Amino acid sequence: MLIHAPESLRQDTTNLTQIKLARHLAALRPRQLHTSGDSIRHTLRSLAKRWLALDSESRELAALIEDLVTTAAPHLIEPFGIGVDTAAEILIVVGDNPERIKSGAALAKLAGISPIPASSGMTTGKHRIIHGGHR
């Protein structure tokens, strides 16, 4: 939509970060809907307000998930490379299927991260990830 906006509006929004752009567009005051420029300003304002609301909700939910994960299993996020999202997914997989997880290999297979040989015939030591499991 911004590509089709009037030149003056495009110039005002160059080099803005996503959040600054959304705030700028949400603050637009559309005039009467007599021209295509007016309708674009109205649409950009509406989309920016929706984006800001969803961004805010997303941040709130991420904070809630982080609190839940650090309360339920803080040891999961200690290793390097495992963030809150990954730890939450592990907790969901384990919580939904505790009877299926009898070993680390079973967890890896269920989570869709178990390695298998990457070549046919003689093994070359290369592996790839099975992307099956919990989806």
C-alpha positions, 0 to 999 in steps of 0.5 A, spaced: 500 500 500 505 504 501 508 503 494 502 506 491 501 512 496 503 519 494 510 521 494 510 526 500 507 520 504 513 515 502 518 520 503 516 521 510 516 514 511 523 512 508 528 509 513 523 508 519 524 502 523 518 497 523 515 500 529 516 507 528 513 506 521 507 503 524 506 508 529 507 514 524 502 510 519 497 509 525 497 517 527 495 519 520 489 523 520 485 521 513 481 526 510 474 525 506 475 519 502 475 523 495 481 521 492 485 515 491 491 518 496 485 519 501 483 512 501 490 509 501 492 514 507 485 511 511 487 504 509 495 504 511 492 507 518 487 502 519 493 496 517 498 500 522 493 500 528 492 493 527 499 491 526 501 495 533 495 491 536 498 484 534 505 486 536 503 488 543 499 482 544 505 478 541 510 481 546 505 479 552 504 472 550 511 471 549 512 474 556 507 469 559 510 463 555 517 465 558 514 466 565 511 459 564 517 455 561 522 458 567 517 456 572 516 449 569 523 447 567 528 453 568 534 447 566 531 447 559 533 454 557 540 453 560 544 450 554 546 454 549 542 454 543 535 453 546 531 459 547 524 459 550 520 457 544 524 451 543 523 449 551 516 451 550 515 446 544 519 440 548 514 441 554 508 441 549 511 435 546 513 431 552 506 433 556 502 431 550 506 424 550 509 422 556 508 415 555 512 415 548 518 418 551 522 412 554 529 415 552 533 421 549 532 418 542 525 417 543 524 424 544 528 426 538 524 422 534 518 425 537 520 432 536 522 431 529 530 432 530 533 425 530 539 424 525 539 418 520 544 416 515 544 421 509 547 416 504 545 410 501 549 404 501 556 405 505 555 410 510 559 416 510 558 419 517 554 424 514 547 425 517 540 428 516 535 430 520 528 426 520 523 432 519 517 427 522 515 426 529 510 432 532 508 437 527 
